[in-house]
Amino acid sequence: MTTTTSAAATAPARGAARPLRTRDFRLVWSSYSVSTVGSEVTVLALPLAAAVLLGASPWQMGLLTAAGTAPYIGFSLLVGAWIDRLPRRRPLLVVADLVAALVLLTVPLAYLLDVLTVTQLVVVELLVGIVRVTFRPAFSAHLPDVVPDEALTEASSRLKASEATAMLAGPGLGGSLVQLLSAPVALLVDAGSFLVSAALLGRVRAPERVGHVPPPRRHLRVEIGEGLGHLWQDRRLRAIAGAAANVNFFGLMIFALLVVYLTRSQDFTPVMVAAVTVAGGAGSLVGALLAPRVARRIGRGRTIVLGSAVFSLGMLAFPAAHGPRWLVLTLLLVNEVVVGIAMMFFDVSTGALVLSEVPRDMLARVNSSLSTVTQSVKALGALTGGALGTAYGVRPALWVGGVGALTTVLWTWFSPLRDE
C-alpha cells in the first residue's frame, strides 16, 4: 500500500513557527469547542426530559442511551471507508452539523405542541448518533490538513481541553436551562451550536489532501478490512481498543441508570446532577492540560496505562455513593475530578498516537474501526444496564457495572504500552 503525502507536510508554509495560531486552526478549534458545549447540554437535557418530564422506565432509559451509540455497530465502518475515498472532508462536516441542528429542533417543537414522547427522544438520539459517527472520523482525518505533524499532539490536547471546558460550562448551563425553561427547550442551545459550528467550518480555507493520489477503487469490504487489520495488528492500538471498549460497556451500564438513581433514589435536583458532570469537566480540563507534560516525562504508553488504571477504579464510586444526599454529592464530585484527569491522560495520549502513527490514507478507516470497537459496545452496555435495573433494581445494576469496569486496566497493563 502506498502512503501518500498529507497536507501536513506542507504546513510550514502556513506558519510553522506558530502552527496552532493560524486562522484555519482557530476556526476549526472554535467550531469544535462551540458544538461540544452545546452537546454537553443535550447529554444532560435528553435523559432529564425522559426521566423527569416523561417518567421513562429504566428499560426506556437504557434504550435512549443505546440509541446514541447504536450507529457505531457496522455503520461506522462503512462511513470510515467512504470518508477515506472523499477528495474533500470539509463539506461533509458542514452538512453533518446542519443535519444535527435540524434533528434537535424537532424536540422543543414537539414539546410546545404537547406531542413529545420517549419514542421521539430515542429516534432523535439515534439520528444525532448517526451524525456523530459520520462527523468524528471526518474531523480527525481533516485535522492533519490544518495542523502540521509536529503539532498534532498539542492540537489533540487543545481539542480535549475544549471538551473538558464544555463539560464545565455545558452541564451548568444545561442544568440552569432545564430548571428555568424545561429540558426540551434547553436543546435549542445545542441546535444553535451546530449552526455556529457549520458557519465556522465553512470559512476554513486550508487545502485538503494536498499531494494525495487516490488508489485504484476496490471493493468497500477490502478497504474496511484494511482499517480493521491495521487496528488488530498493532498491539498498542489493540490494547487501547480493548480497554476503551471494556470501560465503555460497563460505564454505559452505569450512565444509563445514573440519572434515574440520583433523581429518584438520592433526590438530586437537575442542578445537582449538573454539578457532578461539571466536576468531571474540571478534572478533564486539568488532565487535558497536563497530559502532554506527563507523556513527555513518563512516556506516552505509560500515561495511557496510568489513566486506564485510575478511571477503572473510579467507576466503583457510583454504586458506592449511598447515604445522606450531601455525602453522595461530595463523594461523586471528588471522584469525577479524579476520573476526569485520568480519562484525559488516556484520551489525549491515544489520540496523539493514532494521529501521528497511522498512515494518512487510512486514518478515517482506522479511526472508524477504533470507534466501532469502542463505541458499539455502549449500546449493549446501556441495554444491559436497563435490563438489570428492571430485573434486580438500579443500585445492584450499578454495582455490576462498577466491578466489571475494574478489569479495564488489564488490557493496557499486558501490552507494549507499559514499556513506552
C-alpha positions in Angstrom: 0.0 0.0 0.0 1.4 3.4 -1.0 1.5 6.0 1.8 0.5 9.4 0.3 1.8 12.8 1.3 -0.5 14.7 3.5 -1.1 18.4 3.6 0.5 18.5 7.0 3.8 18.0 5.2 3.4 21.4 3.6 2.2 23.1 6.8 5.4 25.1 7.5 4.4 27.3 4.6 1.3 28.1 6.5 3.2 29.3 9.6 5.3 26.5 11.1 6.7 28.9 13.7 3.3 29.1 15.3 1.4 26.1 13.8 -1.6 26.4 16.2 -2.1 30.1 15.8 -3.1 30.1 12.2 -6.6 31.4 11.2 -7.7 27.9 10.0 -6.8 26.1 13.2 -8.6 28.8 15.2 -11.7 28.3 13.1 -11.6 24.5 13.5 -10.9 24.7 17.2 -13.7 27.3 17.7 -16.1 25.1 15.7 -15.3 22.1 17.8 -15.5 24.0 21.1 -18.8 25.6 20.4 -20.6 22.4 19.2 -19.1 20.5 22.2 -20.6 22.9 24.7 -24.0 22.5 23.0 -23.7 18.8 23.0 -23.0 18.7 26.8 -26.3 20.5 27.3 -28.0 17.7 25.3 -26.2 15.0 27.3 -28.0 16.3 30.4 -31.2 17.6 28.8 -32.3 14.5 26.9 -32.2 12.0 29.8 -33.7 14.5 32.2 -36.6 15.1 29.7 -37.1 11.3 29.5 -36.7 10.5 33.3 -38.3 13.6 34.9 -40.7 15.1 32.3 -42.0 11.8 30.6 -41.4 9.4 33.5 -39.3 6.9 31.5 -38.7 3.4 32.9 -35.2 2.0 33.5 -35.6 0.0 30.3 -36.6 3.1 28.3 -33.6 5.0 29.7 -31.4 2.1 28.5 -33.0 2.4 25.0 -32.4 6.1 25.0 -28.7 5.7 25.9 -28.2 2.9 23.5 -29.8 4.8 20.6 -26.9 7.3 20.5 -24.3 4.7 20.1 -26.1 2.1 18.0 -24.8 3.6 14.7 -21.3 2.5 15.7 -22.4 -1.1 15.1 -21.4 -1.7 11.5 -22.4 1.8 10.1 -19.2 3.4 11.4 -17.0 1.0 9.3 -18.9 1.9 6.1 -18.6 5.6 6.8 -14.9 5.4 7.6 -14.1 3.7 4.3 -16.3 6.2 2.4 -14.6 9.2 4.0 -11.1 7.9 3.0 -12.3 7.9 -0.6 -13.5 11.5 -0.5 -11.3 14.2 -2.1 -12.5 16.7 0.5 -13.9 16.2 4.0 -14.9 19.7 5.0 -18.2 19.9 3.1 -19.3 16.7 4.8 -18.5 18.3 8.2 -20.7 21.3 7.4 -23.6 19.2 6.2 -23.4 16.9 9.3 -23.6 20.0 11.6 -26.7 21.3 9.7 -28.5 17.9 9.9 -27.8 17.6 13.6 -29.3 21.1 14.2 -32.4 20.3 12.3 -33.0 17.0 14.1 -32.6 18.6 17.5 -35.0 21.4 16.7 -37.8 18.8 16.5 -37.7 18.2 20.2 -38.7 21.7 21.5 -41.2 21.9 18.7 -42.9 18.7 19.7 -42.8 19.8 23.4 -44.5 23.1 22.6 -47.2 21.2 20.6 -47.6 18.8 23.6 -46.8 15.7 21.5 -43.3 14.8 22.8 -42.8 11.1 23.6 -39.9 8.9 24.8 -40.1 7.3 21.4 -39.3 10.6 19.7 -36.4 11.2 22.0 -35.0 7.7 21.2 -35.3 8.5 17.4 -33.6 11.9 17.9 -30.8 10.3 19.8 -30.4 7.7 17.1 -30.2 10.3 14.3 -27.8 12.5 16.2 -25.7 9.4 16.8 -25.6 8.8 13.0 -24.4 12.3 12.5 -21.8 11.9 15.3 -20.5 8.7 13.7 -20.0 10.5 10.4 -18.6 13.7 11.8 -15.9 12.4 14.1 -13.7 10.3 11.7 -14.1 13.0 9.0 -13.0 15.6 11.5 -10.0 13.5 12.6 -9.0 12.9 9.0 -9.3 16.6 8.2 -7.2 17.8 11.1 -3.8 16.9 9.6 -4.8 19.2 6.6 -4.8 22.1 9.1 -2.1 21.2 11.6 1.5 20.1 10.8 2.7 16.7 12.1 4.8 18.1 14.9 1.9 20.0 16.3 -0.7 17.1 16.3 -0.1 16.2 20.0 -0.6 19.8 21.1 -3.6 20.1 18.8 -5.1 17.0 20.3 -4.5 18.4 23.8 -6.3 21.6 22.9 -9.3 19.8 21.5 -9.6 17.7 24.6 -9.2 20.8 26.7 -12.2 22.2 24.8 -14.2 19.0 25.6 -13.2 19.4 29.3 -14.2 23.1 29.3 -17.5 22.1 27.7 -18.1 19.6 30.5 -17.6 22.6 32.9 -19.8 25.1 31.1 -22.3 22.8 29.4 -23.9 21.0 32.3 -24.1 24.1 34.4 -25.8 25.9 31.5 -27.9 22.9 30.8 -29.0 22.4 34.3 -30.0 26.0 34.6 -31.8 26.0 31.3 -33.6 22.8 32.3 -34.7 24.2 35.6 -35.8 27.6 34.1 -37.2 26.6 30.7 -37.6 22.8 30.7 -35.3 20.1 29.3 -36.7 20.1 25.7 -36.3 23.8 25.3 -32.7 23.6 26.5 -31.9 21.6 23.3 -32.2 24.9 21.4 -28.8 25.7 22.6 -27.3 22.5 21.1 -29.1 23.1 17.8 -27.7 26.7 17.7 -24.2 25.4 18.5 -24.3 23.1 15.5 -25.3 26.0 13.2 -22.4 28.1 14.5 -20.0 25.2 14.0 -21.2 24.8 10.4 -20.6 28.5 9.8 -17.1 28.4 11.2 -16.0 25.3 9.3 -17.3 26.8 6.1 -14.8 29.6 6.5 -11.7 27.3 6.7 -9.5 27.7 3.6 -6.7 25.2 4.1 -6.2 23.0 1.1 -7.3 19.4 1.6 -5.4 16.2 0.9 -2.5 18.0 -1.0 -0.5 15.5 -3.0 -3.0 12.7 -2.4 -3.2 10.3 -5.3 -6.4 8.2 -5.0 -5.6 4.5 -5.1 -7.5 2.3 -7.6 -11.1 1.8 -6.4 -11.6 -1.5 -4.7 -14.5 -3.3 -3.1 -15.6 -1.4 0.0 -15.2 -4.7 2.0 -11.5 -4.8 1.2 -10.9 -1.2 2.3 -12.8 -1.8 5.5 -10.8 -4.9 6.2 -7.5 -2.8 5.9 -8.6 -0.5 8.6 -9.7 -3.3 10.9 -6.5 -5.2 10.1 -4.3 -2.3 11.0 -6.1 -1.9 14.3 -5.7 -5.6 15.1 -2.1 -6.0 14.0 -0.8 -3.0 16.1 -0.7 -4.4 19.6 -0.8 -0.9 21.1 -4.0 0.0 19.2 -5.5 -3.4 20.0 -4.9 -2.8 23.8 -6.3 0.7 23.6 -9.4 -0.6 21.8 -9.9 -3.3 24.3 -9.5 -1.0 27.3 -11.8 1.6 25.9 -14.4 -1.0 24.9 -14.3 -2.5 28.4 -14.8 0.7 30.3 -17.4 1.9 27.8 -19.5 -1.2 28.2 -19.6 -1.1 32.0 -19.6 2.7 32.1 -22.7 2.8 30.0 -24.4 0.3 32.3 -23.8 2.9 34.9 -24.6 6.0 32.9 -27.9 4.6 31.6 -29.2 4.4 35.2 -27.3 7.2 36.9 -29.8 10.0 36.3 -32.7 7.7 37.5 -30.7 6.7 40.6 -29.7 10.2 41.5 -33.0 11.9 40.9 -35.2 9.2 42.4 -33.1 7.4 45.0 -30.9 10.3 46.1 -33.4 13.1 45.4 -30.9 15.1 43.4 -32.1 18.3 41.6 -31.2 18.9 37.9 -28.6 21.4 39.1 -27.0 18.8 41.4 -26.8 16.3 38.6 -25.2 19.0 36.5 -22.7 19.7 39.3 -21.4 16.2 39.2 -20.8 16.5 35.4 -19.2 19.9 35.9 -16.7 18.3 38.4 -15.8 15.7 35.7 -15.2 18.6 33.3 -12.9 20.3 35.8 -10.8 17.2 36.2 -10.8 16.7 32.4 -9.6 20.2 31.8 -6.7 19.7 34.2 -6.0 16.3 32.7 -6.0 17.6 29.1 -3.6 20.4 30.0 -1.3 18.0 32.0 -1.4 15.0 29.6 1.3 16.2 27.1 3.7 17.1 30.0 3.1 13.8 31.8 3.5 11.9 28.5 6.9 13.6 27.9 8.0 12.8 31.4 7.0 9.1 31.8 6.2 8.2 28.2 3.0 8.2 26.2 2.3 4.5 26.7 2.8 4.6 30.4 0.5 7.6 30.6 -2.2 5.6 28.8 -1.7 2.7 31.3 -1.9 5.1 34.3 -5.1 6.7 33.0 -6.8 3.4 32.5 -5.9 2.2 36.0 -7.3 5.3 37.7 -10.6 5.5 35.8 -11.1 1.8 36.2 -11.1 2.1 40.0 -13.1 5.3 39.9 -16.2 3.6 38.4 -16.8 1.9 41.8 -17.7 5.3 43.3 -21.1 5.4 41.5 -22.6 2.3 43.1 -20.8 3.1 46.4 -22.5 6.5 46.5 -25.2 5.9 49.0 -26.4 7.6 52.2 -27.2 11.3 53.0 -27.5 13.5 50.0 -24.6 15.7 50.9 -22.3 12.7 51.3 -23.3 11.2 48.0 -22.7 14.6 46.3 -19.3 15.1 47.9 -18.1 11.6 47.0 -19.2 11.9 43.4 -17.7 15.4 43.0 -14.3 14.3 44.2 -14.4 11.1 42.2 -15.4 12.9 39.0 -12.4 15.2 39.2 -10.0 12.3 39.6 -11.7 10.2 36.9 -11.8 13.3 34.6 -8.0 13.7 34.9 -7.4 10.0 34.2 -9.7 10.0 31.2 -7.8 12.8 29.6 -4.4 11.2 30.2 -5.8 8.2 28.3 -7.7 10.1 25.6 -5.0 12.8 24.7 -2.2 10.2 24.6 -4.2 7.7 22.5 -5.4 10.4 20.1 -1.9 11.6 19.5 -0.7 8.1 18.9 -3.3 7.4 16.3 -2.8 10.8 14.5 1.0 10.5 14.4 1.5 6.9 13.6 -1.4 5.7 11.4 -0.9 6.3 7.6 -2.8 9.3 6.4 -4.6 7.5 3.6 -6.3 5.1 6.0 -6.7 7.4 9.0 -10.5 7.6 8.7 -10.8 3.8 8.4 -8.6 3.1 11.4 -10.5 5.8 13.5 -13.8 4.3 12.4 -12.6 0.8 13.2 -11.5 2.0 16.6 -14.8 3.8 17.2 -16.7 0.7 16.1 -14.9 -1.5 18.7 -15.0 1.0 21.5 -18.4 2.7 20.9 -20.7 0.0 19.6 -20.5 -1.8 23.0 -22.1 1.3 24.6 -25.5 0.3 23.2 -25.2 -3.2 24.6 -23.9 -1.8 27.9 -26.8 0.6 28.2 -29.4 -2.1 27.3 -27.8 -4.5 29.8 -27.9 -1.8 32.5 -31.6 -1.1 31.7 -32.4 -4.8 31.8 -30.5 -5.5 35.1 -32.0 -2.3 36.6 -35.5 -3.5 35.7 -35.0 -7.1 37.0 -32.9 -6.5 40.1 -33.0 -2.9 40.9 -31.0 0.2 39.9 -28.3 0.1 42.6 -27.4 -3.7 42.2 -27.0 -3.0 38.4 -24.7 -0.1 39.2 -22.5 -2.5 41.3 -22.2 -4.9 38.3 -21.0 -2.0 36.2 -18.5 -0.8 38.7 -17.0 -4.1 39.4 -16.8 -5.0 35.7 -15.0 -1.8 35.0 -12.1 -2.8 37.3 -10.9 -5.2 34.6 -10.2 -2.4 32.1 -6.6 -1.8 33.2 -5.7 -5.4 32.3 -5.8 -4.5 28.6 -3.2 -1.8 28.8 -1.0 -3.4 31.5 -0.4 -6.6 29.5 0.6 -4.7 26.3 3.7 -2.9 24.8 2.2 0.4 26.2 3.6 -0.4 29.6 7.2 -0.1 28.2 6.8 3.1 26.2 
